[in-house]
Amino acid sequence: MSMRNQNMLLANGSLDQTGLAIRADGYYGYADGMHTVGFYLNNFIGRIYVDASLSDNPQEVDWFPIALGDLEFADYDSATTGIETFNIIGNFVFLRAKLKRSHLGLTADVLGTCEKVVLSL
């Protein structure tokens, strides 16, 4: 059972977006390092990344990408609706989500939305 759920990113209509730094397993001293992220998609086209930091006060240089299963990022090349989840294991202090869609050369209204990204510990 999840102990804590937090929104890592809420849709704001931007092509590219970086969510806030959200406290992860390592921040609370949990030893299992288990995190679950859920992407809530509505006709979404684009890429979603998850970054991690081991710093207690992360600056931009402290962030690094973490894999989503065997993938560097979740890539949706056709309109996708639904909830997709990934388990991430690591004693990270903070996590954040990022959307990248500017490389597609289209406007946000035709690319759908990632309504939110939720972190569960």
Contacts in CASP RR format, 6 or more apart in sequence:
PFRMAT RR
TARGET T0000
AUTHOR 0000-0000-0000
METHOD contacts of the structure
MODEL  1
MSMRNQNMLLANGSLDQTGLAIRADGYYGYADGMHTVGFYLNNFIGRIYV
DASLSDNPQEVDWFPIALGDLEFADYDSATTGIETFNIIGNFVFLRAKLK
RSHLGLTADVLGTCEKVVLSL
2 36 0 8 1.000
2 120 0 8 1.000
2 121 0 8 1.000
3 121 0 8 1.000
4 28 0 8 1.000
4 120 0 8 1.000
4 121 0 8 1.000
5 118 0 8 1.000
5 119 0 8 1.000
5 120 0 8 1.000
5 121 0 8 1.000
6 22 0 8 1.000
6 23 0 8 1.000
6 118 0 8 1.000
6 119 0 8 1.000
7 22 0 8 1.000
7 116 0 8 1.000
7 117 0 8 1.000
7 118 0 8 1.000
7 119 0 8 1.000
8 19 0 8 1.000
8 20 0 8 1.000
8 22 0 8 1.000
8 37 0 8 1.000
8 50 0 8 1.000
8 95 0 8 1.000
8 96 0 8 1.000
8 97 0 8 1.000
8 116 0 8 1.000
8 117 0 8 1.000
8 118 0 8 1.000
8 119 0 8 1.000
9 17 0 8 1.000
9 18 0 8 1.000
9 19 0 8 1.000
9 20 0 8 1.000
9 96 0 8 1.000
9 97 0 8 1.000
9 98 0 8 1.000
9 99 0 8 1.000
9 114 0 8 1.000
9 116 0 8 1.000
9 117 0 8 1.000
10 115 0 8 1.000
10 116 0 8 1.000
11 113 0 8 1.000
11 114 0 8 1.000
11 115 0 8 1.000
11 116 0 8 1.000
13 108 0 8 1.000
13 113 0 8 1.000
14 99 0 8 1.000
14 108 0 8 1.000
15 99 0 8 1.000
15 101 0 8 1.000
15 102 0 8 1.000
15 104 0 8 1.000
15 107 0 8 1.000
15 108 0 8 1.000
15 111 0 8 1.000
16 98 0 8 1.000
16 99 0 8 1.000
16 100 0 8 1.000
16 101 0 8 1.000
16 102 0 8 1.000
17 98 0 8 1.000
17 99 0 8 1.000
18 96 0 8 1.000
18 97 0 8 1.000
18 98 0 8 1.000
18 99 0 8 1.000
19 96 0 8 1.000
19 97 0 8 1.000
19 98 0 8 1.000
19 117 0 8 1.000
20 96 0 8 1.000
21 53 0 8 1.000
21 58 0 8 1.000
21 94 0 8 1.000
21 95 0 8 1.000
21 96 0 8 1.000
22 94 0 8 1.000
22 95 0 8 1.000
22 96 0 8 1.000
22 119 0 8 1.000
23 93 0 8 1.000
23 94 0 8 1.000
24 35 0 8 1.000
24 52 0 8 1.000
24 92 0 8 1.000
24 93 0 8 1.000
24 94 0 8 1.000
24 95 0 8 1.000
24 119 0 8 1.000
24 121 0 8 1.000
25 32 0 8 1.000
25 33 0 8 1.000
25 34 0 8 1.000
25 35 0 8 1.000
25 90 0 8 1.000
25 91 0 8 1.000
25 92 0 8 1.000
25 121 0 8 1.000
26 33 0 8 1.000
26 91 0 8 1.000
26 92 0 8 1.000
26 93 0 8 1.000
27 56 0 8 1.000
27 93 0 8 1.000
27 94 0 8 1.000
28 121 0 8 1.000
30 121 0 8 1.000
31 91 0 8 1.000
32 89 0 8 1.000
33 89 0 8 1.000
33 90 0 8 1.000
33 91 0 8 1.000
33 92 0 8 1.000
34 87 0 8 1.000
34 88 0 8 1.000
34 89 0 8 1.000
34 90 0 8 1.000
34 121 0 8 1.000
35 87 0 8 1.000
35 88 0 8 1.000
35 89 0 8 1.000
35 90 0 8 1.000
35 92 0 8 1.000
35 95 0 8 1.000
35 119 0 8 1.000
35 120 0 8 1.000
35 121 0 8 1.000
36 85 0 8 1.000
36 86 0 8 1.000
36 87 0 8 1.000
36 88 0 8 1.000
36 119 0 8 1.000
36 120 0 8 1.000
37 50 0 8 1.000
37 68 0 8 1.000
37 85 0 8 1.000
37 86 0 8 1.000
37 88 0 8 1.000
37 95 0 8 1.000
37 97 0 8 1.000
37 117 0 8 1.000
37 118 0 8 1.000
37 119 0 8 1.000
37 120 0 8 1.000
38 83 0 8 1.000
38 84 0 8 1.000
38 85 0 8 1.000
38 86 0 8 1.000
38 117 0 8 1.000
38 118 0 8 1.000
38 119 0 8 1.000
38 120 0 8 1.000
39 48 0 8 1.000
39 74 0 8 1.000
39 83 0 8 1.000
39 84 0 8 1.000
39 85 0 8 1.000
39 114 0 8 1.000
39 117 0 8 1.000
40 82 0 8 1.000
40 83 0 8 1.000
40 114 0 8 1.000
40 115 0 8 1.000
40 116 0 8 1.000
40 117 0 8 1.000
40 118 0 8 1.000
41 76 0 8 1.000
41 80 0 8 1.000
41 81 0 8 1.000
41 82 0 8 1.000
41 83 0 8 1.000
41 84 0 8 1.000
41 113 0 8 1.000
41 114 0 8 1.000
41 115 0 8 1.000
42 81 0 8 1.000
42 82 0 8 1.000
42 112 0 8 1.000
42 113 0 8 1.000
42 114 0 8 1.000
42 115 0 8 1.000
43 79 0 8 1.000
43 80 0 8 1.000
43 81 0 8 1.000
43 112 0 8 1.000
43 113 0 8 1.000
44 76 0 8 1.000
44 79 0 8 1.000
44 80 0 8 1.000
44 81 0 8 1.000
44 111 0 8 1.000
44 112 0 8 1.000
44 113 0 8 1.000
44 114 0 8 1.000
45 76 0 8 1.000
45 77 0 8 1.000
45 78 0 8 1.000
45 79 0 8 1.000
45 80 0 8 1.000
45 101 0 8 1.000
45 104 0 8 1.000
45 106 0 8 1.000
45 110 0 8 1.000
45 111 0 8 1.000
45 112 0 8 1.000
46 75 0 8 1.000
46 76 0 8 1.000
46 77 0 8 1.000
46 99 0 8 1.000
46 100 0 8 1.000
46 101 0 8 1.000
46 104 0 8 1.000
46 111 0 8 1.000
47 73 0 8 1.000
47 74 0 8 1.000
47 75 0 8 1.000
47 76 0 8 1.000
47 99 0 8 1.000
47 100 0 8 1.000
47 101 0 8 1.000
48 73 0 8 1.000
48 74 0 8 1.000
48 76 0 8 1.000
48 97 0 8 1.000
48 98 0 8 1.000
48 99 0 8 1.000
48 100 0 8 1.000
48 114 0 8 1.000
48 117 0 8 1.000
49 65 0 8 1.000
49 72 0 8 1.000
49 73 0 8 1.000
49 74 0 8 1.000
49 97 0 8 1.000
49 98 0 8 1.000
49 99 0 8 1.000
49 100 0 8 1.000
50 65 0 8 1.000
50 66 0 8 1.000
50 68 0 8 1.000
50 73 0 8 1.000
50 86 0 8 1.000
50 88 0 8 1.000
50 95 0 8 1.000
50 96 0 8 1.000
50 97 0 8 1.000
50 98 0 8 1.000
50 117 0 8 1.000
51 63 0 8 1.000
51 64 0 8 1.000
51 65 0 8 1.000
51 66 0 8 1.000
51 95 0 8 1.000
51 96 0 8 1.000
51 97 0 8 1.000
51 98 0 8 1.000
52 63 0 8 1.000
52 64 0 8 1.000
52 65 0 8 1.000
52 66 0 8 1.000
52 90 0 8 1.000
52 92 0 8 1.000
52 94 0 8 1.000
52 95 0 8 1.000
53 62 0 8 1.000
53 63 0 8 1.000
53 64 0 8 1.000
53 92 0 8 1.000
53 93 0 8 1.000
53 94 0 8 1.000
53 95 0 8 1.000
53 96 0 8 1.000
54 62 0 8 1.000
54 92 0 8 1.000
54 93 0 8 1.000
55 62 0 8 1.000
55 93 0 8 1.000
55 94 0 8 1.000
56 93 0 8 1.000
58 93 0 8 1.000
58 94 0 8 1.000
63 96 0 8 1.000
65 72 0 8 1.000
65 73 0 8 1.000
66 88 0 8 1.000
66 92 0 8 1.000
66 95 0 8 1.000
67 88 0 8 1.000
68 74 0 8 1.000
68 86 0 8 1.000
68 88 0 8 1.000
69 86 0 8 1.000
69 87 0 8 1.000
73 100 0 8 1.000
74 84 0 8 1.000
74 86 0 8 1.000
79 112 0 8 1.000
88 95 0 8 1.000
95 119 0 8 1.000
97 117 0 8 1.000
99 114 0 8 1.000
101 108 0 8 1.000
101 111 0 8 1.000
104 111 0 8 1.000
END
